[in-house]
Amino acid sequence: MEQKELQLLVEKISVELFEKPFKHKASFNPRLRSTGGRYLLGTHNIEINKKYLEQLGEKELVGIIKHELCHYHLHLEGKGYQHRDQEFKMLLKKVGAPRFCTQLPERKVKRSAIKILLYQCAKCKLSYERKRSIDTSKYVCGSCRGKLTKMKEIILE
């Protein structure tokens, strides 16, 4: 799908579902990473993440366009256009738009292994478990101010 096809699709959805024209620019933005699209308040343009079309298909793209058009039309009418606003939630439900887009398969983080670091005070023998490493030259025991030493690293599956 090219920019022109996207523009025509947005205009078509706007007229069919909202019964109002979309008079601004819709485009693909390759810099978008964590969101399916965004409505720009200053220019009233809509930017779409093309990865959603490529990885999840046209149905997901149409959902994102509906969502961004909800922001667009409510903002132009001076109504509540933010996610938390009741008018926005009602319009989403009316047109069948998702509140949030599906997460891209490539963005899902696999957290199978958890690393735990064990430190012990050389003076009072108090043990500390941490997920992040500690600079032992900078930090000392919170109980007796003794020197900390790294004992071992445990990896949990």
Secondary structure, 3 states (H helix, E strand, C coil): CCHHHHHHHHHHHHHHHHCCCCCCCEEECCCCCCCCEEECCCCCCEEECHHHHHHHCHHHHHHHHHHHHHHHHHHHCCCCCCCCCHHHHHHHHHHCCCCCCCCCHHHCCCCCCEEEEEEEECCCCCEEEECCCCCCCCCECCCCCCEEEEEEEEEEC
